[in-house]
Amino acid sequence: MVLDAPQALDQTGVLVILRLLCHDNRKKCLRIKMIVFRVVFAAFLVCATVYLITIQYWLPTATPPAKTENCGTGLEIPPIGIGTWLSERDKVAHAVEFALKSGYNHIDAALIYKNEDETGKGIQSAGIPRDKLWVTSKLWNADHRPTEATIAIQKSVQDLGVGYLDLYLMHWPVAFVPGGNRVDENTTIVDTWRVMENIARSGLTRKIGISNFSKRDVETIMSICQVCPYAHEFETHPYLQQQEFVDYHRDIGVKVIAYSPLANTNPTYKGNTKLEPILKDPFWVKLAEKKDATIAQTILAWGHQRGTVIIPKSVHEKYIIENLDALNINFTETEMKDIAKQDKRVRMNNPGKKWGIKLFADLDDPTQLDDDDDKEL
Ligand SMILES: NC(=O)c1ccc[n+]([C@@H]2O[C@H](COP(=O)([O-])OP(=O)(O)OC[C@H]3O[C@@H](n4cnc5c(N)ncnc54)[C@H](OP(=O)(O)O)[C@@H]3O)[C@@H](O)[C@H]2O)c1
């Protein structure tokens, strides 16, 4: 077929021009096709390189993709909750019912506390509408694998009698082999976080979060999460302030839930440190007098004012009411600075040694294993 120039221009496609140029010479035609192919391929390589460079150097400084559906959205966690660790089975139902009827709307529970069924009875007796209540529970270490995790959250929801949880936490960044307390080296926190994400998608909990993580562990989860942690529950109080760590969570949009907010008041911590009970600490005694409040209220008020969610545990009506009133106490900037100086950087709760795991590695008062001691000698 022979085309004249006007016909070629009319049909501006490359193939038409090629045919026009080489219709009578097969070798010449092949050469031209090779040249065109190389030009197109080179252009493709240039475009791909520019695209990759753009992704690598520009996008990280832009707004991250909207994968953080769990961060800071929806119903907010109430500023104070009632703790239930070591609450006796025959006392916790009344404590929870009394707390809810007195104005609390937030309960901190966990499967490993072995009292969620009794806690649930307290919740039912209080008769608070479900959507006015915040209930947190936690995935125990032996339940990190998918099947165990599904059974575990179903049990917590059933025992608590709430239909769904508001927050489900990975209790520790440590997996045990199911059914025991031997560390499961094959299950990472990323594996477990994927399980947590699927639990969140199942609707059994509104939000998911973490507990007792080091900063590096938090960073790991933040870098891989599709559903991001809503909250991080960890030990923090005037004797273990970890202000930088608290500020870091504010910056990344993860709420801090302060456990053991009364420092060494929990009797189970007796003997863990040489510190005198905080409720007898002259600094806090004096500050409480100044504020016309109890010492416990004054300590809890500081936890509240620094922006952490506080979850004091008590099974006594007097303390339960007293602790709620902590929300009405305020400190001046100077008082907050004075309290900051009271930090002892001492941790009360550290089962890492028992488990042979270095917990809190980049935080104050991390786990010291025996082999660390050997190295130091
Ligand atoms: N995620 C975790 O790994 C983790 C770890 C630890 C704790 N937590 C959670 O955090 C909650 C609170 O921590 P915690 O139980 O260790 O310690 P806490 O709440 O700091 O202290 C509890 C102790 O303080 C006493 N108390 C409470 N209010 C008081 C007041 N106004 N005056 C004097 N004493 C008062 C309680 O007494 P009575 O009980 O005798 O009334 C109890 O002995 C736990 O219950 C649990 O829900 C979570």
PDBQT file of the ligand as one rigid body, heavy atoms in Angstrom, charges set to zero:
ROOT
HETATM    1  N1  LIG A 401      -2.049  -2.350  81.546  1.00  0.00    +0.000 N 
HETATM    2  C1  LIG A 401      -1.418  -2.857  82.565  1.00  0.00    +0.000 C 
HETATM    3  O1  LIG A 401      -0.472  -3.649  82.417  1.00  0.00    +0.000 OA
HETATM    4  C2  LIG A 401      -1.806  -2.438  83.946  1.00  0.00    +0.000 A 
HETATM    5  C3  LIG A 401      -0.916  -2.662  85.010  1.00  0.00    +0.000 A 
HETATM    6  C4  LIG A 401      -1.281  -2.213  86.272  1.00  0.00    +0.000 A 
HETATM    7  C5  LIG A 401      -2.505  -1.605  86.469  1.00  0.00    +0.000 A 
HETATM    8  N2  LIG A 401      -3.372  -1.436  85.411  1.00  0.00    +0.000 N 
HETATM    9  C6  LIG A 401      -4.703  -0.820  85.601  1.00  0.00    +0.000 C 
HETATM   10  O2  LIG A 401      -4.556   0.380  86.331  1.00  0.00    +0.000 OA
HETATM   11  C7  LIG A 401      -5.386   0.342  87.483  1.00  0.00    +0.000 C 
HETATM   12  C8  LIG A 401      -4.812   1.197  88.591  1.00  0.00    +0.000 C 
HETATM   13  O3  LIG A 401      -3.504   0.782  88.939  1.00  0.00    +0.000 OA
HETATM   14  P1  LIG A 401      -3.190   0.004  90.290  1.00  0.00    +0.000 P 
HETATM   15  O4  LIG A 401      -4.362  -0.768  90.703  1.00  0.00    +0.000 OA
HETATM   16  O5  LIG A 401      -1.921  -0.719  90.070  1.00  0.00    +0.000 OA
HETATM   17  O6  LIG A 401      -2.837   1.132  91.336  1.00  0.00    +0.000 OA
HETATM   18  P2  LIG A 401      -3.515   2.481  91.867  1.00  0.00    +0.000 P 
HETATM   19  O7  LIG A 401      -4.850   2.694  91.305  1.00  0.00    +0.000 OA
HETATM   20  O8  LIG A 401      -2.494   3.533  91.681  1.00  0.00    +0.000 OA
HETATM   21  O9  LIG A 401      -3.616   2.168  93.433  1.00  0.00    +0.000 OA
HETATM   22  C9  LIG A 401      -4.544   1.279  93.932  1.00  0.00    +0.000 C 
HETATM   23  C10 LIG A 401      -4.400   1.203  95.445  1.00  0.00    +0.000 C 
HETATM   24  O10 LIG A 401      -4.641   2.499  95.976  1.00  0.00    +0.000 OA
HETATM   25  C11 LIG A 401      -5.651   2.442  96.950  1.00  0.00    +0.000 C 
HETATM   26  N3  LIG A 401      -6.417   3.685  96.822  1.00  0.00    +0.000 N 
HETATM   27  C12 LIG A 401      -7.224   4.041  95.831  1.00  0.00    +0.000 A 
HETATM   28  N4  LIG A 401      -7.728   5.261  96.051  1.00  0.00    +0.000 NA
HETATM   29  C13 LIG A 401      -7.219   5.678  97.221  1.00  0.00    +0.000 A 
HETATM   30  C14 LIG A 401      -7.382   6.850  97.968  1.00  0.00    +0.000 A 
HETATM   31  N5  LIG A 401      -8.151   7.850  97.567  1.00  0.00    +0.000 N 
HETATM   32  N6  LIG A 401      -6.717   6.954  99.141  1.00  0.00    +0.000 NA
HETATM   33  C15 LIG A 401      -5.918   5.949  99.576  1.00  0.00    +0.000 A 
HETATM   34  N7  LIG A 401      -5.729   4.810  98.887  1.00  0.00    +0.000 NA
HETATM   35  C16 LIG A 401      -6.378   4.679  97.720  1.00  0.00    +0.000 A 
HETATM   36  C17 LIG A 401      -6.478   1.225  96.634  1.00  0.00    +0.000 C 
HETATM   37  O11 LIG A 401      -7.096   0.747  97.782  1.00  0.00    +0.000 OA
HETATM   38  P3  LIG A 401      -8.401  -0.183  97.839  1.00  0.00    +0.000 P 
HETATM   39  O12 LIG A 401      -8.440  -0.964  96.562  1.00  0.00    +0.000 OA
HETATM   40  O13 LIG A 401      -8.165  -1.043  99.016  1.00  0.00    +0.000 OA
HETATM   41  O14 LIG A 401      -9.586   0.670  97.964  1.00  0.00    +0.000 OA
HETATM   42  C18 LIG A 401      -5.405   0.277  96.091  1.00  0.00    +0.000 C 
HETATM   43  O15 LIG A 401      -4.746  -0.385  97.125  1.00  0.00    +0.000 OA
HETATM   44  C19 LIG A 401      -5.446  -1.158  87.778  1.00  0.00    +0.000 C 
HETATM   45  O16 LIG A 401      -6.462  -1.493  88.681  1.00  0.00    +0.000 OA
HETATM   46  C20 LIG A 401      -5.646  -1.707  86.397  1.00  0.00    +0.000 C 
HETATM   47  O17 LIG A 401      -6.971  -1.544  85.974  1.00  0.00    +0.000 OA
HETATM   48  C21 LIG A 401      -3.020  -1.839  84.164  1.00  0.00    +0.000 A 
ENDROOT
TORSDOF 0
